[in-house]
Amino acid sequence: MSRLGAKAKDSDAQKAVAKGITSAARRPVPPAGAAGGMRPSEIISELRKVEWPGRQEVLRMTSVVITTVIILALTIGIADYVFGLGSKWIYSVLSSHITA
């Protein structure tokens, strides 16, 4: 192999390493601190640091989500009904003009 070919091969390997790709599997290396690189004890330790919402806050957020879903469902349902009426009217007008 020529010296130029060897340099190109080394350059490709260096680019792969710079992108975080291992030479063996050519898969991305997980970034430091990613869940794939953490031990279960570290994960449990991090979960203990989380400030979990209280019961009242969960109930309040749940009611906001349910209310929002109901409002959006009603809005979409009403819009669908109105557009349905409008399209029926358009079809009836067009069909009456075509047959006449």
Secondary structure, 3 states (H helix, E strand, C coil): CCHHHHHHHHHHHHHHHHCCECCCCCCECCCCCCHHHCCHHHHHHHHHHCCCCCHHHHHHHHHHHHHHHHHHHHHHHHHHHHHHHHHHHHHHHHHHHHHC
